[in-house]
Amino acid sequence: MKKIILPMLLASIALVASEGTEVPYKPGLLLPPQGDKIYVQECASCHGTDGKQTSFDGFPAQIKYQEIAGMDAKELAKTIKEYRGGVEDKDYQPLNKYGYGAAMRAPTRDLSWDEIDAVAEYISGLK
């Protein structure tokens, strides 16, 4: 039985790898953080693929915000962590900055600190 399972497992892995289909990034799987993939999945719908979108026609009305492309990575990571909430100490306070607390908490709630740092680095590199 073991002789059959191992080749089938290896064949399945090879088949998936050869298809070239990209598996969506899943936060919290202990994979190396991939800021670019996280950004596309969690941020681009509001902030645009280039980080320069400054408004979103959502419910209940259009909201406006600043461009995030090229922002300082360290400051941006701190702000995202504050939006994520759950940390209350002198450095990180739950944040409802400009009234966007709930809108920002949803896409950041499952991200680890390392993943947030990776996203902030990616956004910082957008020009």
NORLIN-V693044 format. One record per backbone hydrogen bond with DSSP energy under -0.5 kcal/mol. CO is the residue of the C=O (numbers start at 1). NH is the residue of the N-H. If there is no record, write none. Layout:
# NORLIN-V693044
CO	NH
CO	NH
This chain:
# NORLIN-V693044
1	4
1	5
2	6
3	7
4	8
5	9
6	10
7	11
8	12
9	13
10	14
11	15
12	16
13	17
14	18
15	19
16	20
17	20
21	23
25	27
26	29
33	35
34	38
35	39
36	40
37	41
38	42
39	43
39	44
43	46
43	47
44	48
47	53
48	51
51	68
51	69
54	65
56	58
56	63
61	58
63	56
68	71
72	76
73	77
74	78
75	79
76	80
77	81
78	82
79	83
80	84
81	85
82	95
86	88
87	89
92	89
96	99
97	100
100	104
101	105
102	106
103	107
104	108
105	109
108	111
112	116
113	117
114	118
115	119
116	120
117	121
118	122
119	123
120	124
121	125
122	126
123	70
123	126
